[in-house]
Amino acid sequence: MERQPVTSSNLAEVGYDPELETLEVQFRHGGVYQYFNVPAFMYERLITADSLGRFFNAEIKGHYPEAKL
């Protein structure tokens, strides 16, 4: 999955596959995780949030199944 760099103190890159509803996040500490069953509107909300890290922690982390790559 192709990821795009983002401006965030916690997230480095974010990618999304709308067909699989899979969000992929590379963190600044180096870990890469995939989050499953994430609707497209949640991805749009994430990338347009004032604080990507705050939105991610409040709305995605712990709300969707995840796997570390």
PyMOL commands that place a pseudoatom at each C-alpha (Angstrom):
pseudoatom trace, name=CA, resn=MET, resi=1, chain=A, elem=C, hetatm=0, pos=[0.000, 0.000, 0.000]
pseudoatom trace, name=CA, resn=GLU, resi=2, chain=A, elem=C, hetatm=0, pos=[1.320, 3.423, -0.878]
pseudoatom trace, name=CA, resn=ARG, resi=3, chain=A, elem=C, hetatm=0, pos=[1.558, 5.858, 2.029]
pseudoatom trace, name=CA, resn=GLN, resi=4, chain=A, elem=C, hetatm=0, pos=[1.781, 9.640, 1.950]
pseudoatom trace, name=CA, resn=PRO, resi=5, chain=A, elem=C, hetatm=0, pos=[3.841, 11.730, 4.388]
pseudoatom trace, name=CA, resn=VAL, resi=6, chain=A, elem=C, hetatm=0, pos=[1.752, 13.687, 6.900]
pseudoatom trace, name=CA, resn=THR, resi=7, chain=A, elem=C, hetatm=0, pos=[2.471, 16.558, 9.259]
pseudoatom trace, name=CA, resn=SER, resi=8, chain=A, elem=C, hetatm=0, pos=[2.169, 15.113, 12.742]
pseudoatom trace, name=CA, resn=SER, resi=9, chain=A, elem=C, hetatm=0, pos=[4.358, 14.699, 15.810]
pseudoatom trace, name=CA, resn=ASN, resi=10, chain=A, elem=C, hetatm=0, pos=[3.294, 11.032, 16.113]
pseudoatom trace, name=CA, resn=LEU, resi=11, chain=A, elem=C, hetatm=0, pos=[2.354, 9.832, 12.604]
pseudoatom trace, name=CA, resn=ALA, resi=12, chain=A, elem=C, hetatm=0, pos=[4.890, 9.846, 9.752]
pseudoatom trace, name=CA, resn=GLU, resi=13, chain=A, elem=C, hetatm=0, pos=[2.911, 8.396, 6.832]
pseudoatom trace, name=CA, resn=VAL, resi=14, chain=A, elem=C, hetatm=0, pos=[-0.677, 7.329, 6.172]
pseudoatom trace, name=CA, resn=GLY, resi=15, chain=A, elem=C, hetatm=0, pos=[-2.166, 5.188, 3.409]
pseudoatom trace, name=CA, resn=TYR, resi=16, chain=A, elem=C, hetatm=0, pos=[-5.632, 3.839, 2.693]
pseudoatom trace, name=CA, resn=ASP, resi=17, chain=A, elem=C, hetatm=0, pos=[-7.087, 1.093, 0.500]
pseudoatom trace, name=CA, resn=PRO, resi=18, chain=A, elem=C, hetatm=0, pos=[-10.783, 1.874, -0.046]
pseudoatom trace, name=CA, resn=GLU, resi=19, chain=A, elem=C, hetatm=0, pos=[-11.578, -1.557, -1.526]
pseudoatom trace, name=CA, resn=LEU, resi=20, chain=A, elem=C, hetatm=0, pos=[-10.267, -3.355, 1.560]
pseudoatom trace, name=CA, resn=GLU, resi=21, chain=A, elem=C, hetatm=0, pos=[-11.173, -0.524, 3.967]
pseudoatom trace, name=CA, resn=THR, resi=22, chain=A, elem=C, hetatm=0, pos=[-7.661, -0.798, 5.353]
pseudoatom trace, name=CA, resn=LEU, resi=23, chain=A, elem=C, hetatm=0, pos=[-5.760, 2.097, 6.882]
pseudoatom trace, name=CA, resn=GLU, resi=24, chain=A, elem=C, hetatm=0, pos=[-1.972, 1.833, 7.107]
pseudoatom trace, name=CA, resn=VAL, resi=25, chain=A, elem=C, hetatm=0, pos=[-0.019, 4.067, 9.467]
pseudoatom trace, name=CA, resn=GLN, resi=26, chain=A, elem=C, hetatm=0, pos=[3.717, 4.465, 9.881]
pseudoatom trace, name=CA, resn=PHE, resi=27, chain=A, elem=C, hetatm=0, pos=[4.579, 6.039, 13.199]
pseudoatom trace, name=CA, resn=ARG, resi=28, chain=A, elem=C, hetatm=0, pos=[7.531, 8.322, 13.803]
pseudoatom trace, name=CA, resn=HIS, resi=29, chain=A, elem=C, hetatm=0, pos=[8.964, 5.720, 16.198]
pseudoatom trace, name=CA, resn=GLY, resi=30, chain=A, elem=C, hetatm=0, pos=[9.176, 3.405, 13.171]
pseudoatom trace, name=CA, resn=GLY, resi=31, chain=A, elem=C, hetatm=0, pos=[6.321, 0.945, 13.649]
pseudoatom trace, name=CA, resn=VAL, resi=32, chain=A, elem=C, hetatm=0, pos=[3.879, 0.276, 10.797]
pseudoatom trace, name=CA, resn=TYR, resi=33, chain=A, elem=C, hetatm=0, pos=[0.339, -0.887, 11.567]
pseudoatom trace, name=CA, resn=GLN, resi=34, chain=A, elem=C, hetatm=0, pos=[-2.730, -1.722, 9.533]
pseudoatom trace, name=CA, resn=TYR, resi=35, chain=A, elem=C, hetatm=0, pos=[-6.249, -1.020, 10.785]
pseudoatom trace, name=CA, resn=PHE, resi=36, chain=A, elem=C, hetatm=0, pos=[-9.106, -2.990, 9.234]
pseudoatom trace, name=CA, resn=ASN, resi=37, chain=A, elem=C, hetatm=0, pos=[-12.763, -2.194, 8.438]
pseudoatom trace, name=CA, resn=VAL, resi=38, chain=A, elem=C, hetatm=0, pos=[-12.041, 1.542, 8.545]
pseudoatom trace, name=CA, resn=PRO, resi=39, chain=A, elem=C, hetatm=0, pos=[-14.699, 3.367, 6.478]
pseudoatom trace, name=CA, resn=ALA, resi=40, chain=A, elem=C, hetatm=0, pos=[-13.501, 5.847, 3.859]
pseudoatom trace, name=CA, resn=PHE, resi=41, chain=A, elem=C, hetatm=0, pos=[-15.126, 8.740, 5.725]
pseudoatom trace, name=CA, resn=MET, resi=42, chain=A, elem=C, hetatm=0, pos=[-12.960, 7.998, 8.775]
pseudoatom trace, name=CA, resn=TYR, resi=43, chain=A, elem=C, hetatm=0, pos=[-9.823, 8.136, 6.626]
pseudoatom trace, name=CA, resn=GLU, resi=44, chain=A, elem=C, hetatm=0, pos=[-10.986, 11.487, 5.205]
pseudoatom trace, name=CA, resn=ARG, resi=45, chain=A, elem=C, hetatm=0, pos=[-11.646, 12.784, 8.716]
pseudoatom trace, name=CA, resn=LEU, resi=46, chain=A, elem=C, hetatm=0, pos=[-8.189, 11.633, 9.814]
pseudoatom trace, name=CA, resn=ILE, resi=47, chain=A, elem=C, hetatm=0, pos=[-6.227, 13.310, 7.036]
pseudoatom trace, name=CA, resn=THR, resi=48, chain=A, elem=C, hetatm=0, pos=[-8.178, 16.570, 7.384]
pseudoatom trace, name=CA, resn=ALA, resi=49, chain=A, elem=C, hetatm=0, pos=[-8.054, 16.701, 11.199]
pseudoatom trace, name=CA, resn=ASP, resi=50, chain=A, elem=C, hetatm=0, pos=[-6.387, 19.664, 12.899]
pseudoatom trace, name=CA, resn=SER, resi=51, chain=A, elem=C, hetatm=0, pos=[-4.333, 17.150, 14.900]
pseudoatom trace, name=CA, resn=LEU, resi=52, chain=A, elem=C, hetatm=0, pos=[-3.849, 13.799, 13.182]
pseudoatom trace, name=CA, resn=GLY, resi=53, chain=A, elem=C, hetatm=0, pos=[-2.388, 12.194, 16.288]
pseudoatom trace, name=CA, resn=ARG, resi=54, chain=A, elem=C, hetatm=0, pos=[-5.220, 13.337, 18.538]
pseudoatom trace, name=CA, resn=PHE, resi=55, chain=A, elem=C, hetatm=0, pos=[-7.874, 12.192, 16.034]
pseudoatom trace, name=CA, resn=PHE, resi=56, chain=A, elem=C, hetatm=0, pos=[-6.097, 8.859, 15.526]
pseudoatom trace, name=CA, resn=ASN, resi=57, chain=A, elem=C, hetatm=0, pos=[-5.897, 8.184, 19.266]
pseudoatom trace, name=CA, resn=ALA, resi=58, chain=A, elem=C, hetatm=0, pos=[-9.516, 9.207, 19.899]
pseudoatom trace, name=CA, resn=GLU, resi=59, chain=A, elem=C, hetatm=0, pos=[-11.262, 7.702, 16.864]
pseudoatom trace, name=CA, resn=ILE, resi=60, chain=A, elem=C, hetatm=0, pos=[-9.165, 4.891, 15.358]
pseudoatom trace, name=CA, resn=LYS, resi=61, chain=A, elem=C, hetatm=0, pos=[-6.778, 3.295, 17.858]
pseudoatom trace, name=CA, resn=GLY, resi=62, chain=A, elem=C, hetatm=0, pos=[-8.692, 0.692, 19.852]
pseudoatom trace, name=CA, resn=HIS, resi=63, chain=A, elem=C, hetatm=0, pos=[-11.809, 1.078, 17.674]
pseudoatom trace, name=CA, resn=TYR, resi=64, chain=A, elem=C, hetatm=0, pos=[-10.714, -1.082, 14.726]
pseudoatom trace, name=CA, resn=PRO, resi=65, chain=A, elem=C, hetatm=0, pos=[-8.875, -4.426, 14.478]
pseudoatom trace, name=CA, resn=GLU, resi=66, chain=A, elem=C, hetatm=0, pos=[-5.152, -3.886, 13.946]
pseudoatom trace, name=CA, resn=ALA, resi=67, chain=A, elem=C, hetatm=0, pos=[-2.018, -5.751, 12.961]
pseudoatom trace, name=CA, resn=LYS, resi=68, chain=A, elem=C, hetatm=0, pos=[1.620, -4.740, 13.162]
pseudoatom trace, name=CA, resn=LEU, resi=69, chain=A, elem=C, hetatm=0, pos=[3.567, -5.213, 9.920]
for i in range(1, 69): cmd.bond("trace and resi %d" % i, "trace and resi %d" % (i + 1))
show_as sticks, trace
zoom trace
